[in-house]
Amino acid sequence: MNRAEELRGKILELTAEYVKAAHAPKAFVPGQSKLTYAGRVFDEAEVINLVSSSLDFWLTAGPCAGEFENRMAGFFGAPDFFLVNSGSSANLLMVAALCAESADKVPGGPGRMLPGDEIITPAVTFPTTLTPIVHNRLVPVFVDCEVGTYNMDPALVEGAIGPRTRAILAPHTLGNPCDMAVLTDIAKRRNLWLLEDCCDALGATFDGRPVGAFGALASLSFYPAHHITMGEGGGVLVNNRGFKKIVLSLRDWGRDCWCDPGRNDTCGKRFDRQMGELPFGYDHKYVYSNLGYNLKATDLQAAIGLAQFEKLPRFIEARRKNFGRLFEGLKSLEDRLELPRIDPRANPSPFGFPITVRKGIDRRALIDHLENAKIETRLVFGGNILRQPGFLNIEHRVHGDLKASDRIMRDTFFLGVYPGLGDEQIDFMLERINAFF
Ligand SMILES: Cc1ncc(COP(=O)(O)O)c(C=O)c1O
């Protein structure tokens, strides 16, 4: 063993010891301990991976990123998964990929989206699911959502299609799968691209298939509130292989070259191509075939993600268990609270537990009651996004009305189910809610 290896061993040993001492679980004191709606759940494995990666000092996406991408693609049975720096970046990449010139050559859809083309999406949404649509000069067509699933009402989608509609962007809200049987059928019959926002739904299935495996592309987020985390992070699943080069190029500055960081001439034709109107043989490393970004993540992030990935099955189980316990424990209040609705074909991987108060129940009073007991609550993201100050003046079309979306904005909130909450905490949440009534 050389000196560096010896020191590395010592550092990692100390790191494990430190994590056990500094991040030991704290005793739960009902009403005093804060019950966050989400949070990172980790042990020494994540910190050892992070420290180890920092000692390697690779920094940019490298071996850990490659390994994480392979494992994620394997989890979904997808041809490719590309790591990016957030779920928002993943959504941007998906939409930008549909607008790339070369999307015209991708089979399985209507070709490239042009400014003014439409994309169907729900009115209750996360802002950065919608923003890339607006930034790419596409027109969002809003359909109403359902109280209970909080997803876009599948019965409304086909009627929302107009002469310029080219795509559907479906988020699986709070980890509850959309009706993918209806959405895939419509996309196929009407020749539309189907995109899935799975940022809240890692591990959820519909008809036994993971959500994220249905659309041409799907996005994930690894922000700390999500099923697994690397701090900031996200990714794009590429199910339609025709998008592979486009997504990679848009993520990596728009370049035509696909060399991994630190590699040259993977294609063997670095100085032997005729591209655009460039002089023959212009260095392929600096040839740009798309208007791209730099949305890559670092190897440090991926190193954390690898340790989290190992815990994913257990995390999903814990979320499902907490969700199930809240559901059972609140059944007796169904005349006052609308509980989540789950399609029998769906197995959610819950992000949270949504509750809609029925007529006569004051949501604000219930939220205050819970927050006073240190039980954190959240609203369903932007509510009816068209009522948000930044979105009042966006170009859009509404199909039908958005009455349910307005109700969700007014009457719905959600509780945490993340793996940091155990039986004791869920019992306390149930006790407090029952006490309110
Ligand atoms: C449905 C949905 N899409 C996209 C995002 C954005 O992910 P990120 O925070 O990683 O940018 C979120 C964030 O929570 C989300 O809930």
The ligand as a Gaussian input file, in Angstrom:
#p B3LYP/6-31G(d) Opt

LIG

0 1
 C      -42.959000      17.747000     -10.698000
 C      -41.645000      18.453000     -10.593000
 N      -40.970000      18.731000     -11.718000
 C      -39.788000      19.367000     -11.681000
 C      -39.203000      19.716000     -10.485000
 C      -37.884000      20.435000     -10.492000
 O      -36.848000      19.661000      -9.941000
 P      -35.518000      20.380000      -9.379000
 O      -35.885000      20.974000      -8.060000
 O      -34.532000      19.264000      -9.247000
 O      -35.113000      21.402000     -10.366000
 C      -39.865000      19.454000      -9.290000
 C      -39.252000      19.868000      -8.022000
 O      -39.632000      19.546000      -6.938000
 C      -41.121000      18.805000      -9.348000
 O      -41.802000      18.527000      -8.211000

